[in-house]
Structures are given as C-alpha cells and as structure tokens.
Amino acid sequence: MRTATPHFVVFIIPLVFYFKVLTGADRRRGPWVVLLIEAALFVGMWALFLTTVQERFEHPIVYLPLPFGMLLLLLATRKLWRERAPQVVGQLARVSAPSERAG
C-alpha cells in the first residue's frame, strides 16, 4: 500500500470544522488562533519532511503525525461533532450557496 502527502487533502474537512468553531467561539482572537495552528502545521510538516528526507524520497514517518493527530482529536471531540456539526455545515452551506437575488 502506498500513499503520499497530497492525499492529506481529506484532512481539510475536519480542520475547517475546528477552525469555524474556534472563530465562532471568540471572534476577536479566534482567527489568530487559527492562523497560529495553520502556521504550526505548515512549519512542522515541512520541518519533519526536510529533516527526514532520504535522497529523493520522503521517509514514511512523514505520513504519521497528521493522520494520527487528527484521529486522536476527532475521538476526543466526538461529542462536539454531534452537537455542532449540523450548525457549522448549515452556516457553511449558506455562505457558499448562490444568492437568490442574483439572476
């Protein structure tokens, strides 16, 4: 079985949920917390890649932190998902839906 870090795009779904919850909980500091998390993920994943790359190949350890971290986060916050996911999905759907006035 082979995978690659481009397949990590699936982790955008829970990240959008958590970022929406964070920004909704504190409108002033929430966006800064989200920016800090995004920066940490960006720098951390690149640092792990650059320190473990072997010739032209990624080391298998690069594939572990984000999937397992997300799994632990999802398990720890499953109650939050049950309670808040319908609201967040509804808000995101309204934001991305075309306006009825257009046309």
Secondary structure, DSSP 8 states (H G I E B T S, - for coil): ----GGGGGGGHHHHHHHHHHHHHH-TTTHHHHHHHHHHHHHHHHHHHHHHH-BTTB--GGGGSHHHHHHHHHHHHTHHHHHHHHHHHHHHHHHHHS--SS--
